[in-house]
Amino acid sequence: MAHFVIVGAGQAGAALAAKLRSAGFDGDITLIGEEPSPPYQRPPLSKAYLLGEMEEERLWLRGADFYAENRITLRLGQPVTGIDPVARHVTLGSETLQYDELALTTGSVPRRLPATIGGDLDGVYTVRTLADVDAMRAQFQPGRHVVIIGGGYIGLEAAAVAAKLGLKVSVVEMAPRILQRVAAPETSDHFRALHRAHGVDILEGVGLDRLLGEGRVSAARLTDGRDLQADFVIAGVGILPATALAELAGCALDNGIRTDEFGRTSVPHIWSAGDCASFPHGEGRLRLESVGNAIDQAEAVAANMLGANQPYLAKPWFWSDQYDCKLQIAGLNTGYDRIVTRGPTGAAVSFWYFRGTTLLAVDAMNDPRAYMVGKRLIEMGRSPDPALVADTTADLKGLLK
């Protein structure tokens, strides 16, 4: 009987295993994760879970009985230490597992602050795993001061939670503006104003020189010479694709594990999906860090492992929750040269990214209708008249006709 092994028990790994079974695969499936918890949602970690509004079991993607009922063997808390692509086996400690097909859904790892600037001091945290958040939860006490390094979505979500819990919050972003890598100035302006309205100190255009402290962090020295007192520090400086196992197996890398349009790596019988995978997109390549891509790509790869031979066509979408603001993003804004603003109408506003007359992406704040219409238009390859987008008296759904 065929044995399919999946290394990486996150969103992509869980989706791939479930899809294999629902698509009719009757062989053995083993899902291996280095964390001790069953596959769980990561987005709520920096939101509801950190706030104490969600218990761990509610993070789980599936109930414990799902895996048993679907004959999916979970090997948790067992990191894979080796892959032999010739013998087709993976190594877990002193044990080897044979595979017929192997999928790498190893996800990503957070960038850490270097030890040379104090990144190894106690009281310095990242936000990626359940263990990361469990380790820092006790620090979130009213009146304490947290310094967050990095003004991307993870850093801003952590800042929102800390502010809601009554902490003093400073966000340090070395770029000229928060969200510069991922969003237009209009979106940056919206969230800067939102955070400052909640008492968060947003420091832009200044970097971290080093962290200070004897054993435990006590302050952050900035590149302009200022020292910020810090009871603890959160590093939100991005993530990197987890490619160590793929490299060990001889898989080609290209900003992640390089795959073809079907999810195959350069090594026979090894596939990849999720945050760690780089795949063809348009005239270039793309690696997406999102729940939507993890699920969609994993399901496409599962079907291709069973012979579907269907290229994966990404439909990017993302979201972020901060305070009472829900940001929903459709599309990819790379290469935009114009922003069209719709609103604000009450708390709702949306920013539409165009390149020439072509709609690329939409950032919608508390505006699910704008998000859904924009997403549909992008997926259909249609671009609306920018004047109609900006006209709040015009019916958005009419743009789909």
C-alpha positions as YAML, in Angstrom:
chain: A
units: angstrom
residues:
- id: 1
  name: MET
  ca: [0.00, 0.00, 0.00]
- id: 2
  name: ALA
  ca: [1.31, 3.45, -0.93]
- id: 3
  name: HIS
  ca: [2.56, 5.68, 1.87]
- id: 4
  name: PHE
  ca: [2.42, 9.47, 1.54]
- id: 5
  name: VAL
  ca: [4.38, 11.42, 4.16]
- id: 6
  name: ILE
  ca: [3.79, 15.10, 4.90]
- id: 7
  name: VAL
  ca: [6.45, 17.01, 6.85]
- id: 8
  name: GLY
  ca: [5.03, 20.11, 8.50]
- id: 9
  name: ALA
  ca: [1.79, 19.95, 10.48]
- id: 10
  name: GLY
  ca: [0.55, 23.49, 9.98]
- id: 11
  name: GLN
  ca: [-2.30, 24.86, 7.89]
- id: 12
  name: ALA
  ca: [-0.88, 23.58, 4.59]
- id: 13
  name: GLY
  ca: [0.06, 20.15, 5.92]
- id: 14
  name: ALA
  ca: [-3.36, 19.60, 7.49]
- id: 15
  name: ALA
  ca: [-5.15, 20.76, 4.34]
- id: 16
  name: LEU
  ca: [-3.01, 18.52, 2.15]
- id: 17
  name: ALA
  ca: [-3.65, 15.44, 4.28]
- id: 18
  name: ALA
  ca: [-7.41, 16.06, 4.39]
- id: 19
  name: LYS
  ca: [-7.55, 16.64, 0.62]
- id: 20
  name: LEU
  ca: [-5.65, 13.44, -0.15]
- id: 21
  name: ARG
  ca: [-8.24, 11.48, 1.76]
- id: 22
  name: SER
  ca: [-11.30, 13.31, 0.43]
- id: 23
  name: ALA
  ca: [-9.94, 12.94, -3.13]
- id: 24
  name: GLY
  ca: [-9.95, 9.17, -2.76]
- id: 25
  name: PHE
  ca: [-6.41, 8.25, -1.73]
- id: 26
  name: ASP
  ca: [-6.69, 4.96, 0.15]
- id: 27
  name: GLY
  ca: [-3.07, 4.45, 1.16]
- id: 28
  name: ASP
  ca: [-1.30, 5.41, 4.35]
- id: 29
  name: ILE
  ca: [-0.87, 9.08, 5.30]
- id: 30
  name: THR
  ca: [1.58, 10.26, 7.96]
- id: 31
  name: LEU
  ca: [1.58, 13.92, 9.01]
- id: 32
  name: ILE
  ca: [4.70, 14.91, 10.96]
- id: 33
  name: GLY
  ca: [5.00, 18.07, 13.06]
- id: 34
  name: GLU
  ca: [7.80, 19.25, 15.30]
- id: 35
  name: GLU
  ca: [5.38, 21.03, 17.64]
- id: 36
  name: PRO
  ca: [3.53, 18.92, 20.22]
- id: 37
  name: SER
  ca: [0.10, 20.42, 19.42]
- id: 38
  name: PRO
  ca: [-2.15, 19.15, 16.62]
- id: 39
  name: PRO
  ca: [-2.42, 21.40, 13.55]
- id: 40
  name: TYR
  ca: [-3.77, 24.79, 14.60]
- id: 41
  name: GLN
  ca: [-4.61, 28.26, 13.29]
- id: 42
  name: ARG
  ca: [-1.79, 30.78, 13.55]
- id: 43
  name: PRO
  ca: [-3.59, 34.11, 12.86]
- id: 44
  name: PRO
  ca: [-5.48, 34.17, 16.20]
- id: 45
  name: LEU
  ca: [-2.20, 33.74, 18.11]
- id: 46
  name: SER
  ca: [-1.42, 37.46, 17.87]
- id: 47
  name: LYS
  ca: [-5.07, 38.45, 18.33]
- id: 48
  name: ALA
  ca: [-7.76, 36.52, 20.24]
- id: 49
  name: TYR
  ca: [-5.44, 33.97, 21.82]
- id: 50
  name: LEU
  ca: [-3.00, 36.57, 23.08]
- id: 51
  name: LEU
  ca: [-5.94, 38.58, 24.41]
- id: 52
  name: GLY
  ca: [-7.14, 35.53, 26.33]
- id: 53
  name: GLU
  ca: [-10.37, 35.37, 24.34]
- id: 54
  name: MET
  ca: [-9.68, 31.96, 22.78]
- id: 55
  name: GLU
  ca: [-8.66, 28.68, 24.38]
- id: 56
  name: GLU
  ca: [-6.02, 26.46, 22.80]
- id: 57
  name: GLU
  ca: [-8.51, 23.79, 21.71]
- id: 58
  name: ARG
  ca: [-10.39, 26.39, 19.66]
- id: 59
  name: LEU
  ca: [-7.22, 27.01, 17.69]
- id: 60
  name: TRP
  ca: [-7.14, 23.42, 16.46]
- id: 61
  name: LEU
  ca: [-8.03, 23.03, 12.79]
- id: 62
  name: ARG
  ca: [-9.71, 19.67, 13.35]
- id: 63
  name: GLY
  ca: [-10.96, 17.73, 16.32]
- id: 64
  name: ALA
  ca: [-8.70, 14.94, 17.55]
- id: 65
  name: ASP
  ca: [-11.05, 12.27, 16.19]
- id: 66
  name: PHE
  ca: [-10.82, 13.58, 12.62]
- id: 67
  name: TYR
  ca: [-7.33, 12.19, 12.08]
- id: 68
  name: ALA
  ca: [-8.20, 8.76, 13.49]
- id: 69
  name: GLU
  ca: [-11.42, 8.56, 11.48]
- id: 70
  name: ASN
  ca: [-9.56, 9.45, 8.28]
- id: 71
  name: ARG
  ca: [-6.60, 7.17, 8.98]
- id: 72
  name: ILE
  ca: [-4.13, 10.03, 9.13]
- id: 73
  name: THR
  ca: [-1.28, 9.16, 11.47]
- id: 74
  name: LEU
  ca: [-0.09, 12.19, 13.45]
- id: 75
  name: ARG
  ca: [3.52, 12.21, 14.58]
- id: 76
  name: LEU
  ca: [3.73, 15.32, 16.78]
- id: 77
  name: GLY
  ca: [6.67, 16.76, 18.66]
- id: 78
  name: GLN
  ca: [8.98, 14.78, 16.40]
- id: 79
  name: PRO
  ca: [11.19, 16.91, 14.14]
- id: 80
  name: VAL
  ca: [12.44, 15.29, 10.96]
- id: 81
  name: THR
  ca: [16.24, 15.23, 11.02]
- id: 82
  name: GLY
  ca: [16.99, 13.83, 7.59]
- id: 83
  name: ILE
  ca: [15.61, 12.96, 4.16]
- id: 84
  name: ASP
  ca: [17.11, 10.38, 1.81]
- id: 85
  name: PRO
  ca: [15.55, 11.03, -1.61]
- id: 86
  name: VAL
  ca: [17.22, 7.97, -3.17]
- id: 87
  name: ALA
  ca: [16.08, 5.44, -0.58]
- id: 88
  name: ARG
  ca: [12.90, 7.53, -0.14]
- id: 89
  name: HIS
  ca: [12.80, 7.72, 3.60]
- id: 90
  name: VAL
  ca: [12.70, 10.39, 6.26]
- id: 91
  name: THR
  ca: [14.53, 10.16, 9.57]
- id: 92
  name: LEU
  ca: [12.98, 10.96, 12.96]
- id: 93
  name: GLY
  ca: [15.66, 10.49, 15.59]
- id: 94
  name: SER
  ca: [16.72, 6.84, 15.31]
- id: 95
  name: GLU
  ca: [13.65, 5.86, 13.26]
- id: 96
  name: THR
  ca: [13.18, 5.93, 9.50]
- id: 97
  name: LEU
  ca: [9.89, 6.09, 7.60]
- id: 98
  name: GLN
  ca: [9.63, 4.97, 3.99]
- id: 99
  name: TYR
  ca: [7.57, 7.08, 1.62]
- id: 100
  name: ASP
  ca: [6.25, 6.78, -1.89]
- id: 101
  name: GLU
  ca: [5.56, 10.50, -2.15]
- id: 102
  name: LEU
  ca: [6.75, 13.22, 0.23]
- id: 103
  name: ALA
  ca: [5.26, 16.69, 0.71]
- id: 104
  name: LEU
  ca: [7.20, 19.45, 2.45]
- id: 105
  name: THR
  ca: [4.83, 21.91, 4.12]
- id: 106
  name: THR
  ca: [7.40, 23.23, 6.57]
- id: 107
  name: GLY
  ca: [6.06, 26.79, 6.63]
- id: 108
  name: SER
  ca: [8.24, 29.61, 7.84]
- id: 109
  name: VAL
  ca: [10.34, 30.71, 10.77]
- id: 110
  name: PRO
  ca: [10.53, 34.18, 12.32]
- id: 111
  name: ARG
  ca: [13.52, 36.41, 11.79]
- id: 112
  name: ARG
  ca: [15.21, 36.90, 15.14]
- id: 113
  name: LEU
  ca: [17.21, 39.81, 16.43]
- id: 114
  name: PRO
  ca: [20.93, 38.94, 16.37]
- id: 115
  name: ALA
  ca: [22.59, 37.99, 19.64]
- id: 116
  name: THR
  ca: [25.24, 40.60, 18.87]
- id: 117
  name: ILE
  ca: [22.68, 43.36, 19.51]
- id: 118
  name: GLY
  ca: [21.01, 41.70, 22.50]
- id: 119
  name: GLY
  ca: [18.54, 39.46, 20.73]
- id: 120
  name: ASP
  ca: [19.40, 36.59, 23.10]
- id: 121
  name: LEU
  ca: [18.47, 38.50, 26.27]
- id: 122
  name: ASP
  ca: [15.58, 37.22, 28.38]
- id: 123
  name: GLY
  ca: [12.38, 39.11, 27.71]
- id: 124
  name: VAL
  ca: [12.82, 39.20, 23.91]
- id: 125
  name: TYR
  ca: [10.06, 37.37, 22.04]
- id: 126
  name: THR
  ca: [8.82, 36.48, 18.57]
- id: 127
  name: VAL
  ca: [5.24, 35.75, 17.51]
- id: 128
  name: ARG
  ca: [5.02, 32.62, 15.39]
- id: 129
  name: THR
  ca: [4.10, 29.52, 17.38]
- id: 130
  name: LEU
  ca: [1.79, 28.60, 20.23]
- id: 131
  name: ALA
  ca: [4.86, 28.19, 22.43]
- id: 132
  name: ASP
  ca: [6.03, 31.70, 21.48]
- id: 133
  name: VAL
  ca: [2.76, 33.26, 22.61]
- id: 134
  name: ASP
  ca: [2.47, 31.10, 25.73]
- id: 135
  name: ALA
  ca: [5.97, 32.25, 26.72]
- id: 136
  name: MET
  ca: [5.07, 35.94, 26.52]
- id: 137
  name: ARG
  ca: [1.44, 36.04, 27.72]
- id: 138
  name: ALA
  ca: [2.37, 36.66, 31.35]
- id: 139
  name: GLN
  ca: [4.24, 39.81, 30.29]
- id: 140
  name: PHE
  ca: [1.06, 41.55, 29.16]
- id: 141
  name: GLN
  ca: [0.28, 43.37, 32.40]
- id: 142
  name: PRO
  ca: [-1.26, 46.88, 32.54]
- id: 143
  name: GLY
  ca: [1.29, 49.64, 32.95]
- id: 144
  name: ARG
  ca: [4.25, 47.68, 31.62]
- id: 145
  name: HIS
  ca: [6.17, 48.98, 28.59]
- id: 146
  name: VAL
  ca: [6.60, 46.81, 25.51]
- id: 147
  name: VAL
  ca: [8.85, 47.85, 22.65]
- id: 148
  name: ILE
  ca: [7.90, 46.26, 19.35]
- id: 149
  name: ILE
  ca: [10.59, 46.14, 16.68]
- id: 150
  name: GLY
  ca: [8.95, 46.19, 13.25]
- id: 151
  name: GLY
  ca: [5.87, 47.97, 11.96]
- id: 152
  name: GLY
  ca: [4.46, 45.20, 9.78]
- id: 153
  name: TYR
  ca: [1.17, 43.41, 10.37]
- id: 154
  name: ILE
  ca: [2.48, 41.07, 13.09]
- id: 155
  name: GLY
  ca: [4.04, 43.95, 15.01]
- id: 156
  name: LEU
  ca: [0.93, 46.11, 14.70]
- id: 157
  name: GLU
  ca: [-1.40, 43.29, 15.74]
- id: 158
  name: ALA
  ca: [0.72, 42.69, 18.84]
- id: 159
  name: ALA
  ca: [0.69, 46.45, 19.51]
- id: 160
  name: ALA
  ca: [-3.12, 46.50, 19.31]
- id: 161
  name: VAL
  ca: [-3.43, 43.67, 21.82]
- id: 162
  name: ALA
  ca: [-0.96, 45.30, 24.20]
- id: 163
  name: ALA
  ca: [-2.72, 48.67, 24.01]
- id: 164
  name: LYS
  ca: [-6.10, 47.04, 24.64]
- id: 165
  name: LEU
  ca: [-4.65, 45.36, 27.74]
- id: 166
  name: GLY
  ca: [-3.41, 48.67, 29.13]
- id: 167
  name: LEU
  ca: [0.29, 48.46, 28.34]
- id: 168
  name: LYS
  ca: [2.47, 51.34, 27.22]
- id: 169
  name: VAL
  ca: [3.44, 50.49, 23.63]
- id: 170
  name: SER
  ca: [6.22, 51.76, 21.36]
- id: 171
  name: VAL
  ca: [6.56, 50.52, 17.77]
- id: 172
  name: VAL
  ca: [9.95, 51.06, 16.13]
- id: 173
  name: GLU
  ca: [10.04, 50.94, 12.33]
- id: 174
  name: MET
  ca: [13.28, 51.72, 10.52]
- id: 175
  name: ALA
  ca: [11.54, 52.36, 7.17]
- id: 176
  name: PRO
  ca: [10.07, 55.82, 6.59]
- id: 177
  name: ARG
  ca: [6.60, 54.46, 7.35]
- id: 178
  name: ILE
  ca: [4.88, 51.44, 8.88]
- id: 179
  name: LEU
  ca: [3.67, 48.80, 6.40]
- id: 180
  name: GLN
  ca: [5.93, 50.27, 3.73]
- id: 181
  name: ARG
  ca: [6.86, 46.89, 2.25]
- id: 182
  name: VAL
  ca: [3.27, 45.68, 1.88]
- id: 183
  name: ALA
  ca: [0.90, 48.64, 1.56]
- id: 184
  name: ALA
  ca: [0.32, 52.08, 0.05]
- id: 185
  name: PRO
  ca: [0.94, 55.26, 2.06]
- id: 186
  name: GLU
  ca: [-2.82, 55.64, 2.44]
- id: 187
  name: THR
  ca: [-3.09, 52.33, 4.30]
- id: 188
  name: SER
  ca: [-0.06, 53.22, 6.41]
- id: 189
  name: ASP
  ca: [-1.66, 56.56, 7.28]
- id: 190
  name: HIS
  ca: [-4.91, 54.84, 8.28]
- id: 191
  name: PHE
  ca: [-3.23, 52.45, 10.70]
- id: 192
  name: ARG
  ca: [-0.81, 55.01, 12.08]
- id: 193
  name: ALA
  ca: [-3.76, 57.22, 13.02]
- id: 194
  name: LEU
  ca: [-5.64, 54.24, 14.46]
- id: 195
  name: HIS
  ca: [-2.75, 53.20, 16.70]
- id: 196
  name: ARG
  ca: [-1.97, 56.71, 17.86]
- id: 197
  name: ALA
  ca: [-5.64, 57.16, 18.77]
- id: 198
  name: HIS
  ca: [-5.15, 54.19, 21.12]
- id: 199
  name: GLY
  ca: [-2.03, 55.69, 22.70]
- id: 200
  name: VAL
  ca: [0.59, 53.72, 20.79]
- id: 201
  name: ASP
  ca: [3.87, 55.55, 20.14]
- id: 202
  name: ILE
  ca: [4.75, 54.99, 16.47]
- id: 203
  name: LEU
  ca: [8.42, 55.73, 15.72]
- id: 204
  name: GLU
  ca: [9.23, 55.68, 12.00]
- id: 205
  name: GLY
  ca: [12.49, 56.20, 10.12]
- id: 206
  name: VAL
  ca: [14.56, 55.03, 13.07]
- id: 207
  name: GLY
  ca: [16.07, 51.61, 13.68]
- id: 208
  name: LEU
  ca: [17.21, 49.50, 16.59]
- id: 209
  name: ASP
  ca: [20.89, 49.91, 17.45]
- id: 210
  name: ARG
  ca: [20.90, 47.35, 20.25]
- id: 211
  name: LEU
  ca: [19.03, 46.04, 23.26]
- id: 212
  name: LEU
  ca: [20.39, 46.83, 26.72]
- id: 213
  name: GLY
  ca: [20.29, 44.80, 29.89]
- id: 214
  name: GLU
  ca: [22.18, 42.41, 32.15]
- id: 215
  name: GLY
  ca: [20.74, 39.00, 31.39]
- id: 216
  name: ARG
  ca: [17.29, 40.48, 30.77]
- id: 217
  name: VAL
  ca: [16.32, 43.29, 28.42]
- id: 218
  name: SER
  ca: [15.76, 46.64, 30.14]
- id: 219
  name: ALA
  ca: [15.90, 49.14, 27.26]
- id: 220
  name: ALA
  ca: [16.14, 49.51, 23.50]
- id: 221
  name: ARG
  ca: [18.75, 51.92, 22.15]
- id: 222
  name: LEU
  ca: [17.69, 53.39, 18.81]
- id: 223
  name: THR
  ca: [19.91, 54.46, 15.92]
- id: 224
  name: ASP
  ca: [19.25, 58.13, 16.76]
- id: 225
  name: GLY
  ca: [20.71, 57.62, 20.25]
- id: 226
  name: ARG
  ca: [17.45, 57.49, 22.18]
- id: 227
  name: ASP
  ca: [16.91, 54.83, 24.83]
- id: 228
  name: LEU
  ca: [13.41, 53.38, 25.31]
- id: 229
  name: GLN
  ca: [12.77, 51.70, 28.64]
- id: 230
  name: ALA
  ca: [11.44, 48.19, 27.99]
- id: 231
  name: ASP
  ca: [9.90, 45.60, 30.29]
- id: 232
  name: PHE
  ca: [9.94, 43.26, 27.31]
- id: 233
  name: VAL
  ca: [10.49, 43.35, 23.55]
- id: 234
  name: ILE
  ca: [8.68, 41.74, 20.65]
- id: 235
  name: ALA
  ca: [10.56, 41.27, 17.37]
- id: 236
  name: GLY
  ca: [8.19, 41.52, 14.44]
- id: 237
  name: VAL
  ca: [10.80, 41.79, 11.70]
- id: 238
  name: GLY
  ca: [9.43, 39.27, 9.23]
- id: 239
  name: ILE
  ca: [9.63, 35.58, 8.51]
- id: 240
  name: LEU
  ca: [11.79, 33.31, 6.36]
- id: 241
  name: PRO
  ca: [10.74, 30.16, 4.48]
- id: 242
  name: ALA
  ca: [11.72, 27.01, 6.36]
- id: 243
  name: THR
  ca: [13.93, 25.36, 3.75]
- id: 244
  name: ALA
  ca: [16.57, 23.48, 5.76]
- id: 245
  name: LEU
  ca: [15.05, 20.03, 5.16]
- id: 246
  name: ALA
  ca: [14.47, 20.74, 1.48]
- id: 247
  name: GLU
  ca: [18.09, 21.80, 1.09]
- id: 248
  name: LEU
  ca: [19.19, 18.64, 2.90]
- id: 249
  name: ALA
  ca: [17.20, 16.60, 0.38]
- id: 250
  name: GLY
  ca: [18.82, 18.44, -2.53]
- id: 251
  name: CYS
  ca: [15.76, 20.46, -3.58]
- id: 252
  name: ALA
  ca: [16.42, 23.64, -5.54]
- id: 253
  name: LEU
  ca: [15.72, 26.84, -3.62]
- id: 254
  name: ASP
  ca: [14.51, 30.19, -4.97]
- id: 255
  name: ASN
  ca: [13.11, 32.42, -2.20]
- id: 256
  name: GLY
  ca: [11.73, 29.23, -0.71]
- id: 257
  name: ILE
  ca: [11.47, 25.68, -2.00]
- id: 258
  name: ARG
  ca: [11.33, 26.00, -5.78]
- id: 259
  name: THR
  ca: [8.39, 24.11, -7.33]
- id: 260
  name: ASP
  ca: [6.86, 23.87, -10.77]
- id: 261
  name: GLU
  ca: [3.27, 24.91, -11.43]
- id: 262
  name: PHE
  ca: [2.05, 21.54, -10.11]
- id: 263
  name: GLY
  ca: [3.91, 21.70, -6.79]
- id: 264
  name: ARG
  ca: [6.76, 19.35, -7.70]
- id: 265
  name: THR
  ca: [10.21, 20.21, -6.40]
- id: 266
  name: SER
  ca: [13.40, 19.56, -8.37]
- id: 267
  name: VAL
  ca: [13.74, 16.18, -6.61]
- id: 268
  name: PRO
  ca: [11.53, 13.32, -7.83]
- id: 269
  name: HIS
  ca: [8.67, 12.31, -5.53]
- id: 270
  name: ILE
  ca: [9.05, 15.41, -3.34]
- id: 271
  name: TRP
  ca: [6.38, 18.14, -3.42]
- id: 272
  name: SER
  ca: [5.89, 21.40, -1.52]
- id: 273
  name: ALA
  ca: [3.13, 23.84, -0.58]
- id: 274
  name: GLY
  ca: [2.43, 26.76, 1.75]
- id: 275
  name: ASP
  ca: [4.63, 29.52, 3.14]
- id: 276
  name: CYS
  ca: [7.81, 27.63, 2.26]
- id: 277
  name: ALA
  ca: [7.04, 27.09, -1.45]
- id: 278
  name: SER
  ca: [8.01, 29.34, -4.35]
- id: 279
  name: PHE
  ca: [5.93, 28.73, -7.47]
- id: 280
  name: PRO
  ca: [5.55, 30.15, -11.01]
- id: 281
  name: HIS
  ca: [3.29, 33.19, -11.24]
- id: 282
  name: GLY
  ca: [2.90, 35.24, -14.40]
- id: 283
  name: GLU
  ca: [6.35, 35.85, -15.83]
- id: 284
  name: GLY
  ca: [8.09, 35.37, -12.50]
- id: 285
  name: ARG
  ca: [7.82, 33.44, -9.26]
- id: 286
  name: LEU
  ca: [5.86, 34.03, -6.09]
- id: 287
  name: ARG
  ca: [5.86, 32.89, -2.48]
- id: 288
  name: LEU
  ca: [2.76, 33.76, -0.47]
- id: 289
  name: GLU
  ca: [2.55, 33.94, 3.31]
- id: 290
  name: SER
  ca: [-1.16, 33.55, 3.95]
- id: 291
  name: VAL
  ca: [-3.77, 31.12, 5.21]
- id: 292
  name: GLY
  ca: [-5.64, 31.27, 1.92]
- id: 293
  name: ASN
  ca: [-2.62, 30.25, -0.10]
- id: 294
  name: ALA
  ca: [-1.63, 27.54, 2.38]
- id: 295
  name: ILE
  ca: [-5.03, 25.88, 1.98]
- id: 296
  name: ASP
  ca: [-5.54, 26.40, -1.75]
- id: 297
  name: GLN
  ca: [-2.03, 25.45, -2.79]
- id: 298
  name: ALA
  ca: [-1.94, 22.41, -0.49]
- id: 299
  name: GLU
  ca: [-5.22, 21.13, -1.90]
- id: 300
  name: ALA
  ca: [-3.97, 21.66, -5.46]
- id: 301
  name: VAL
  ca: [-0.73, 19.81, -4.69]
- id: 302
  name: ALA
  ca: [-2.65, 16.94, -3.06]
- id: 303
  name: ALA
  ca: [-4.72, 16.55, -6.23]
- id: 304
  name: ASN
  ca: [-1.56, 16.62, -8.35]
- id: 305
  name: MET
  ca: [0.10, 14.00, -6.15]
- id: 306
  name: LEU
  ca: [-2.84, 11.82, -7.18]
- id: 307
  name: GLY
  ca: [-2.40, 12.59, -10.89]
- id: 308
  name: ALA
  ca: [-4.67, 15.58, -11.53]
- id: 309
  name: ASN
  ca: [-1.87, 17.46, -13.37]
- id: 310
  name: GLN
  ca: [-3.58, 20.83, -12.87]
- id: 311
  name: PRO
  ca: [-1.45, 24.00, -12.51]
- id: 312
  name: TYR
  ca: [-1.94, 25.98, -9.32]
- id: 313
  name: LEU
  ca: [-3.39, 29.43, -9.98]
- id: 314
  name: ALA
  ca: [-3.08, 31.63, -6.91]
- id: 315
  name: LYS
  ca: [-5.92, 33.92, -5.84]
- id: 316
  name: PRO
  ca: [-4.21, 35.99, -3.14]
- id: 317
  name: TRP
  ca: [-6.17, 37.30, -0.17]
- id: 318
  name: PHE
  ca: [-5.13, 38.33, 3.32]
- id: 319
  name: TRP
  ca: [-6.55, 39.91, 6.46]
- id: 320
  name: SER
  ca: [-5.54, 41.63, 9.69]
- id: 321
  name: ASP
  ca: [-7.55, 42.53, 12.81]
- id: 322
  name: GLN
  ca: [-6.46, 45.55, 14.87]
- id: 323
  name: TYR
  ca: [-8.75, 47.01, 17.56]
- id: 324
  name: ASP
  ca: [-12.19, 47.27, 15.93]
- id: 325
  name: CYS
  ca: [-10.74, 47.52, 12.43]
- id: 326
  name: LYS
  ca: [-10.82, 44.53, 10.10]
- id: 327
  name: LEU
  ca: [-8.51, 44.89, 7.12]
- id: 328
  name: GLN
  ca: [-9.21, 42.60, 4.16]
- id: 329
  name: ILE
  ca: [-6.84, 42.52, 1.19]
- id: 330
  name: ALA
  ca: [-7.51, 41.06, -2.24]
- id: 331
  name: GLY
  ca: [-4.87, 40.72, -4.94]
- id: 332
  name: LEU
  ca: [-1.21, 41.74, -5.08]
- id: 333
  name: ASN
  ca: [-0.28, 45.41, -5.26]
- id: 334
  name: THR
  ca: [3.17, 44.97, -6.82]
- id: 335
  name: GLY
  ca: [3.76, 47.57, -9.53]
- id: 336
  name: TYR
  ca: [0.86, 49.90, -8.75]
- id: 337
  name: ASP
  ca: [1.10, 53.53, -9.86]
- id: 338
  name: ARG
  ca: [-2.22, 54.91, -8.65]
- id: 339
  name: ILE
  ca: [-4.42, 54.66, -5.56]
- id: 340
  name: VAL
  ca: [-8.16, 55.33, -5.76]
- id: 341
  name: THR
  ca: [-9.85, 55.94, -2.42]
- id: 342
  name: ARG
  ca: [-13.46, 54.96, -1.76]
- id: 343
  name: GLY
  ca: [-14.90, 56.55, 1.36]
- id: 344
  name: PRO
  ca: [-14.64, 56.97, 4.19]
- id: 345
  name: THR
  ca: [-18.24, 56.09, 4.90]
- id: 346
  name: GLY
  ca: [-18.50, 55.87, 8.66]
- id: 347
  name: ALA
  ca: [-15.71, 53.50, 9.74]
- id: 348
  name: ALA
  ca: [-15.43, 51.97, 6.25]
- id: 349
  name: VAL
  ca: [-12.82, 52.99, 3.69]
- id: 350
  name: SER
  ca: [-11.03, 51.16, 0.90]
- id: 351
  name: PHE
  ca: [-7.95, 51.81, -1.21]
- id: 352
  name: TRP
  ca: [-7.87, 50.43, -4.76]
- id: 353
  name: TYR
  ca: [-4.49, 49.81, -6.41]
- id: 354
  name: PHE
  ca: [-4.22, 50.38, -10.15]
- id: 355
  name: ARG
  ca: [-1.39, 50.04, -12.66]
- id: 356
  name: GLY
  ca: [-2.58, 52.27, -15.45]
- id: 357
  name: THR
  ca: [-6.19, 51.19, -15.89]
- id: 358
  name: THR
  ca: [-5.64, 47.67, -14.49]
- id: 359
  name: LEU
  ca: [-6.94, 46.85, -11.02]
- id: 360
  name: LEU
  ca: [-4.29, 44.98, -9.03]
- id: 361
  name: ALA
  ca: [-5.46, 44.90, -5.41]
- id: 362
  name: VAL
  ca: [-7.82, 46.32, -2.80]
- id: 363
  name: ASP
  ca: [-7.24, 47.17, 0.86]
- id: 364
  name: ALA
  ca: [-10.64, 47.32, 2.57]
- id: 365
  name: MET
  ca: [-10.99, 48.55, 6.15]
- id: 366
  name: ASN
  ca: [-14.33, 47.57, 7.75]
- id: 367
  name: ASP
  ca: [-15.72, 47.35, 4.21]
- id: 368
  name: PRO
  ca: [-16.45, 43.71, 3.34]
- id: 369
  name: ARG
  ca: [-18.50, 44.71, 0.30]
- id: 370
  name: ALA
  ca: [-15.56, 46.55, -1.27]
- id: 371
  name: TYR
  ca: [-13.33, 43.57, -0.51]
- id: 372
  name: MET
  ca: [-15.68, 41.02, -2.07]
- id: 373
  name: VAL
  ca: [-16.36, 43.09, -5.19]
- id: 374
  name: GLY
  ca: [-12.67, 43.88, -5.63]
- id: 375
  name: LYS
  ca: [-11.71, 40.23, -5.18]
- id: 376
  name: ARG
  ca: [-14.27, 39.11, -7.76]
- id: 377
  name: LEU
  ca: [-13.12, 41.71, -10.27]
- id: 378
  name: ILE
  ca: [-9.47, 40.73, -9.87]
- id: 379
  name: GLU
  ca: [-10.24, 37.03, -10.24]
- id: 380
  name: MET
  ca: [-12.29, 37.75, -13.38]
- id: 381
  name: GLY
  ca: [-9.49, 39.88, -14.81]
- id: 382
  name: ARG
  ca: [-11.76, 42.92, -15.03]
- id: 383
  name: SER
  ca: [-10.90, 46.49, -14.08]
- id: 384
  name: PRO
  ca: [-13.58, 49.03, -13.13]
- id: 385
  name: ASP
  ca: [-13.69, 52.71, -14.01]
- id: 386
  name: PRO
  ca: [-11.68, 54.41, -11.22]
- id: 387
  name: ALA
  ca: [-14.20, 57.27, -11.16]
- id: 388
  name: LEU
  ca: [-17.00, 54.81, -10.33]
- id: 389
  name: VAL
  ca: [-14.85, 53.25, -7.61]
- id: 390
  name: ALA
  ca: [-14.35, 56.65, -5.99]
- id: 391
  name: ASP
  ca: [-18.06, 57.57, -6.22]
- id: 392
  name: THR
  ca: [-19.58, 56.39, -2.95]
- id: 393
  name: THR
  ca: [-23.08, 56.95, -4.36]
- id: 394
  name: ALA
  ca: [-22.43, 54.32, -7.05]
- id: 395
  name: ASP
  ca: [-23.49, 50.74, -6.30]
- id: 396
  name: LEU
  ca: [-20.34, 48.64, -5.96]
- id: 397
  name: LYS
  ca: [-22.09, 45.50, -7.15]
- id: 398
  name: GLY
  ca: [-22.85, 47.33, -10.36]
- id: 399
  name: LEU
  ca: [-19.13, 47.13, -11.15]
- id: 400
  name: LEU
  ca: [-19.51, 43.38, -11.60]
- id: 401
  name: LYS
  ca: [-22.08, 43.69, -14.39]
...
